[in-house]
């Protein structure tokens, strides 16, 4: 317990979820795009 008497509870859970979401969202910007396959079998994408 802190000197102020404040105890973390559901607020910390929401903050943790928000930070996790933001971290995963920001890390997805460096991901390579997925290749799509056309009907004739050719792959298209930046590979």
C-alpha positions in Angstrom: 0.0 0.0 0.0 1.3 3.4 -0.9 1.8 6.3 1.5 -1.4 7.9 0.3 -3.5 4.8 1.0 -4.4 4.3 -2.7 -4.7 0.7 -3.8 -4.5 -0.3 -7.5 -7.4 -2.4 -8.7 -9.5 -2.3 -11.9 -7.8 1.0 -12.9 -4.5 -0.8 -13.3 -6.1 -3.6 -15.3 -7.5 -1.1 -17.8 -4.2 0.8 -18.0 -2.4 -2.5 -18.6 -4.8 -3.5 -21.3 -4.4 -0.1 -23.0 -0.6 -0.2 -22.9 -0.6 -3.7 -24.3 -3.0 -2.8 -27.1 -0.9 0.3 -28.0 2.3 -1.7 -28.0 1.0 -4.4 -30.2 -0.7 -1.8 -32.5 2.5 0.2 -32.9 4.6 -3.0 -33.5 2.3 -4.0 -36.3 3.5 -1.0 -38.5 6.8 -2.8 -39.2 5.2 -6.0 -40.4 5.4 -7.2 -44.0 2.2 -7.3 -45.9 0.6 -10.7 -46.5 0.8 -12.1 -50.0 -2.5 -12.7 -51.7 -2.9 -15.6 -54.2 -4.8 -15.0 -57.4 -7.0 -17.6 -59.2 -4.1 -18.6 -61.5 -1.8 -19.3 -58.6 0.5 -16.3 -58.8 1.4 -14.6 -55.6 1.2 -10.9 -55.3 2.9 -8.8 -52.6 6.1 -7.1 -51.6 8.4 -10.0 -51.2 
